[in-house]
Amino acid sequence: MAPRLRIPPELLTATRSYATTSRRIPIPPPFPVTRSCPEPTCPCAEMPKGLEIDHAQNLNGTMAGYAQQVLISTGQSDWRSRIEEDGVDERWGMLGRGLKGMVGRGGKFSDPYNNILITNSSFPTSQASSSSNSKRASALLFPSFKYLPNIPLDEESLSRFVQAYLLPRTPHPAHDILPKEERDAMKRVQALESTFPDAADIRHSPTILICGHGHRDKRCGIMGPLLRAEFRRVLRGKGFSVAGDEGNGDGAVVDKVGHANVGVISHIGGHKYAGNVIVYLPPEHRFSGEEPGTLAGKGIWYGRIEPRHVEGIVQETILHGRVISDHFRGGIAPDGKILRL
């Protein structure tokens, strides 16, 4: 039998120490970070009692990955548990079902490496779309930061919409085994954007989204409207004009310096972390009146947000471009890369 190799204890200790040390090498976050949300400087709404919120799990990484979020304009603040079953006679319902049928499982543009998050929002349908005799609907796209007020709902037009805005510019390497013709059919066709002449870029106005899907989970149904009102109040106090209320004339999506769009949205996952908030900061958003910062063009997901945190989010993230790590669930970059701490 070969003699057993004996490692000197001091060498073994040194090796373990090195391994332990190497695991603890800090990796700088990909954006400016502040640990905790600052305490509010003025009275805010009361946190509802009795909600079962998970305060134990680390939130970082609890956001599901996606390539693009489609926000369908519905003009209402709650929907059936399964949004594809809602709005049967509404144009926005037709848009949701049509897109899910094309990019969802079994659809002709289904791609497990190009997850499209289809979400209803409280933003109203554009006036031109709602008054049109033809069937059209409105939607926003993030992190493309696009607003499409008039999307035709026939199958051919929806197919063009998916090809123009929702397919990846380059298919995932896992598809390299496919014939070239099939791979090409999976790529975005940017030339088709010209067939949607009303499409507009959102370059300046931050968009704040709060899950308020009460028919899916009561925690979000309670927190959504409460946080929307608080964001509107705080943003106005910071000098922003605000849009996002349905049915009152100031709900239309607007893009201009000093303006914010605030809306309630349907299920995005993580009810137990309510309130759930997404902050999309457009490419030319100015932080504290300066040049665009590291967060420009990105979307930041927050969880366990209470009314007392709203002022801190506005101050730290929207005004100063810093992520609050205690509430950070994940994020998305302009190229679709998922952000983690």
Secondary structure, DSSP 8 states (H G I E B T S, - for coil): --------HHHHHHHHHHHHHHHT-----SS-EESS----SS------SS-----SS--TT-S---SEEEEEE-S-S---SSGGGS-TTSHHHHHHHHHHHHHSTTSTT--TTS-EEEEEESS---HHHHH-SS-EEEEEEETTTEEEEEEE-SHHHHHHHIIIIIS-SS--GGGGGS-HHHHHHTS--GGGGGG-TT-EE--S--EEEEE--TTT-HHHHHHHHHHHHHHHHHHHHTT-EEE--TTSSS-S----TTEEEEEEE---S-GGG-S-EEEEE-TT--STTSS--TTTTEEEEE-S--HHHHHHHIIIIIIT--EEGGGEEEEE-TTS-EE--
